[in-house]
C-alpha cells in the first residue's frame, strides 16, 4: 500500500469514501472515562448513551490519548503516512504519535511519516484530512503532499459554539458560577482555536440565533470569503441549517457540509454544540 491517512478521533470521520487506489484511512480512537466506565471512541460507540451517562454522573469525566503502540499498528503496511492529531493543548495524542513514529522508523527506516499537530479539533481536522485525500488523488509525491498540507493548514480555522458547559465545569476549566449562568440565561459560548491550539472565548451571545450571527461575524473578521466549511455538531441540525442560510446569504456558492461529532468531539462540544472548520482567503 502506498498511502495511509491516519487521524485520531479528534477527527469525526470513521471512514473515507472514494480514496485513490493504494490509499487507506485509519481512525485511531481516544478513550473517554466517566466514573468507572471507559468508552472507546470507535465506530461501535453509542455516543448519545455515553453523553447521557456523563450528564447523569456527578464524577468528572476525562479523555485519554491512544498509545504509541496503537499508532504504530495503524502505520503498518504503507510507504507514505500522514497523521493528524487533536491539538496538543487538549491531549497527549500528538506526543504519542511522535513516539510511535520513532519506534516505527527503527524497524522500517524507508517509510515516510509526517505528523501534524493540528492545534485544533472537529471540523478543522476534517477539512485537513479531506485536503490530504485530494492531494494524494492528484498523484503527488510525499514531499509535495506535505508541502501542500502545510500551505493549506495556514488557511483553515476553527470556530466553536457551546450550548452546555457541564463537562468543562466538572473538570475545573470553567467556574461553577459561569456554568450556571450559561444554563439560566441561555448563553452560547462562541470562540475559536488560537494559534497555540487553545480554546479561546470570543463572544457570549444569548440564544441560538444570536450565536449564529456571532459565528458568521467572527468568521468574516478572520478572513472567510466563501470557502469550504464543515460543521461538526452534536444533535443540532437546526443550527447547521441556520449557519448554512446565513453564509449562503453572503456567499451563495459556499460549500457548507455538516457531520456528526465523534465521541471525543461530542465530549468537548456537548449537547447542541459545534466545532466548525472553515477556509480563509
Buried (B, 14 or more C-beta within 10 A) or exposed (E): EEBBBBBBBBBBBBEBEEBBEEBBBBBBBBBBBBEEEEBEBBEEBEBEEBBEBBEEBEEBBEBBBBEBEBBBBBBEEBBBBBBBBBBBBBBBBBBBBBBBBEBBBEEBEEBBBBBBBBBBBBBBBBBBBBBBBEBBBEEBEBEEBBEBBEEBBEBBBBBBBBBBBBBBBBEEEBEEEBBEBBBEEEBBBBBBBBEEBEBEEBBBBEEBEBBBBBBBBBBEEBEBEBBBBBBBBBBBEEBBBBBBEBBEEEBEEBEBBBBBBBBBBBBBBBBBBBBBBBBBE
